[in-house]
Each structure stands twice: as C-alpha cells, then as structure tokens.
Amino acid sequence: MTYATDRIHEEIAYIAYHFHWSLEDILDLEHHDRRRYAEQIAALVTRATAER
C-alpha cells in the first residue's frame, strides 16, 4: 500500500507552517514520526481553539 502523495504534501505543509521546520528536516522524518507530529499539532490547534 502506498501513502497518497497529496497526503504527504499536506503533512509537510502542516508541520512546516506550525513548527517552521525546513522541507529537508521534515522529509528526513520516518513516515510514522511525521504523521505523529501532524496529529499532535492538530490536537494542540483543536485545544487552543476550544479554549477561546
């Protein structure tokens, strides 16, 4: 099974936007690590939005 290219691009953009990491740094992450960072960012954003 392959991971959708569009999904990878979304994860990269999401992590880069929130953490200000370089493309190279993000691409160096293992898939599961990159996915976990994206999930953690989403949880932080959701929590911050709910606290408003």
C-alpha positions as CSV (number, residue, x, y, z in Angstrom):
1,M,0.0,0.0,0.0
2,T,1.3,3.5,-0.8
3,Y,0.7,6.7,1.0
4,A,-1.1,9.3,-1.1
5,T,1.3,12.0,-2.4
6,D,-1.3,14.6,-1.7
7,R,-1.5,13.5,1.9
8,I,2.3,13.7,2.3
9,H,2.3,17.2,0.9
10,E,-0.5,18.2,3.4
11,E,1.5,16.8,6.3
12,I,4.7,18.6,5.2
13,A,2.9,21.9,4.7
14,Y,1.1,21.5,8.1
15,I,4.3,20.7,10.0
16,A,6.3,23.4,8.2
17,Y,3.7,26.0,8.9
18,H,3.4,25.3,12.6
19,F,6.9,24.3,13.5
20,H,8.8,26.3,10.9
21,W,11.0,23.3,10.0
22,S,12.7,23.0,6.7
23,L,11.5,20.7,3.9
24,E,14.7,18.7,4.3
25,D,14.1,18.2,8.1
26,I,10.5,17.1,7.6
27,L,11.4,14.7,4.8
28,D,14.1,13.2,7.0
29,L,11.4,12.0,9.4
30,E,10.1,8.5,9.2
31,H,6.6,8.3,8.0
32,H,5.1,7.4,11.4
33,D,7.0,10.2,13.1
34,R,5.8,12.7,10.5
35,R,2.3,11.5,10.9
36,R,2.5,11.7,14.7
37,Y,3.8,15.3,14.6
38,A,0.9,16.2,12.3
39,E,-1.6,14.6,14.7
40,Q,0.0,16.3,17.8
41,I,-0.2,19.7,16.0
42,A,-3.9,19.1,15.2
43,A,-4.6,18.3,18.9
44,L,-2.8,21.5,20.0
45,V,-4.7,23.6,17.5
46,T,-8.0,22.0,18.5
47,R,-7.3,22.5,22.2
48,A,-6.3,26.2,21.6
49,T,-9.5,26.8,19.6
50,A,-11.7,25.2,22.2
51,E,-10.1,27.4,25.0
52,R,-11.1,30.6,23.3
